[in-house]
Amino acid sequence: MTSINHPSRRDFLSQAAAAGGGAVTVPRLLAGGMLSAAGLAAGCESATSRPGQSSWPDLATLPIPTGPTDDAWAAVRAHFILQPGTAYMNNASLGMPPGVVAEAVADGYLAISTEPLHGKHDLQDRIAQTVMPSLAQTFGADISEISLTRNATEALHLQTLSLDLSPGDEVLITTHEHPAGHRPWMVRAARHGVTVREVFIPSPLVSVEDVISRFEAEITNRTRAIAFCHVTRGGHRYPVRELCTFARERGLVSLVDGAQAVGQFPVDLHELGCDAYSASMHKWMFGPVGTGFLYVRSGARDGFSPAFEPGGAVTGAEYAPPGTADFPVRAALATSLAFVERIRLANVEVRCRHLSDYLKGRLAKLDGCTLLSGPEHLSAPGSTIFELAGLDAVASVPRLEELARTHIDEHQRDGHDAIRVSTHVYNTKSEIDRLVDGLEAARGL
Ligand SMILES: Cc1ncc(COP(=O)(O)O)c(C=O)c1O
């Protein structure tokens, strides 16, 4: 098994230890003489040079993967600083940023801590001039349609609470919503007298037509909006374009939870035709933890009343919560987006599909294994769910960590006792082999 162990990870740990007192140090800054460990610990030394000498190779030199194999992705894998020996396959919960993104966050914090005034302005400039245009370009939107948030949960609350609705108006959601998507609708029901009805959608999905006809069957003359996931927690991929067309033809607003979708495959928001879309950048998009966005289509704005006074938004458009924000974290999104631009989301999709197909092939040979992911056009490339007779899904999580140093998750919902394995580009077939061997061993315990 190839382990993920870039030299700067070792530097990071050893220099952090050398700095003592738990001080966090950044290898390239120390190596480049910008700040000394002692100075950092004393909190008094000023910068002697600007950031810019990353300990990571320039992303422009990262080879663009030319196929789906482990070999083709080895150079990309080398950018991740996961503890050697651990196989991380829980990206649907929280993804891993590459080292260069972790370094960008640390750089931003050092910059704003050593020079708050200029540090803040520099970071705000990076957010306005690089992050926002790059986000808009990556997701096929206009800059003015995007507001930065801390995560999809925040964005989902903003999109749901901002939608103009009157008492007695009806909204259709699905039985697959994540609590982050479900809870704000419960607030609308309790506070504003909105009727929220759940459309039952089977797991796995049956077909595009089946999903649409289930919505169709529930629509009444009071229905004003439909809300659903692009990709569910269980990895089911909804026919978003078709559902949004369906909504538009009936004069309904379409609101999408894209937390599990962005980063697994290309997403073009204008092309999808949704009115609002909420996303997390820290799952599949290699973003630093605490990053996400809300998209509201410019043509749909009249139907929303933002919760905040627009002049207060420091970054992003009028939906963004106002005031001082985590600028270093948001500015580091520029690096995540550059990383993604380099490796390309279309390649990520092919690679993720290649790994999940391999996993599914191995699972198919296990006695008592029921695969619960749908066919390719109805499932996300990276998330796989299945039940394994004789193994409780919740119990499998710590057991697999113990037996195979493999991080996975459970999916005990939608009527399943399922295990969820969410593999990203940096996983390998040998890690999957280790996981499947571990599953067999765990079942025998
Ligand atoms: C479908 C879906 N929506 C929303 C969320 C919430 O994401 P976050 O915790 O990043 O806000 C999740 C998290 O797992 C999710 O799976």
The ligand as an SDF file (V2000), in Angstrom:
LIG
                    3D

 16 16  0  0  0  0  0  0  0  0999 V2000
  -27.2870   15.9540    2.0440 C   0  0  0  0  0  0  0  0  0  0  0  0
  -26.6340   16.8120    3.0790 C   0  0  0  0  0  0  0  0  0  0  0  0
  -27.0570   18.0760    3.2530 N   0  0  0  0  0  0  0  0  0  0  0  0
  -26.4990   18.8950    4.1470 C   0  0  0  0  0  0  0  0  0  0  0  0
  -25.4710   18.4720    4.9440 C   0  0  0  0  0  0  0  0  0  0  0  0
  -24.8770   19.4030    5.9490 C   0  0  0  0  0  0  0  0  0  0  0  0
  -23.5730   19.7250    5.5780 O   0  0  0  0  0  0  0  0  0  0  0  0
  -22.6880   20.6590    6.5180 P   0  0  0  0  0  0  0  0  0  0  0  0
  -22.5180   19.9330    7.8140 O   0  0  0  0  0  0  0  0  0  0  0  0
  -21.4240   20.8180    5.7750 O   0  0  0  0  0  0  0  0  0  0  0  0
  -23.4260   21.9030    6.6940 O   0  0  0  0  0  0  0  0  0  0  0  0
  -24.9940   17.1590    4.8200 C   0  0  0  0  0  0  0  0  0  0  0  0
  -23.9050   16.6650    5.6690 C   0  0  0  0  0  0  0  0  0  0  0  0
  -23.5510   15.5280    5.7150 O   0  0  0  0  0  0  0  0  0  0  0  0
  -25.5930   16.3110    3.8550 C   0  0  0  0  0  0  0  0  0  0  0  0
  -25.1770   15.0580    3.6810 O   0  0  0  0  0  0  0  0  0  0  0  0
  1  2  1  0
  2  3  1  0
  2 15  2  0
  3  4  2  0
  4  5  1  0
  5  6  1  0
  5 12  2  0
  6  7  1  0
  7  8  1  0
  8  9  2  0
  8 10  1  0
  8 11  1  0
 12 13  1  0
 12 15  1  0
 13 14  2  0
 15 16  1  0
M  END
$$$$
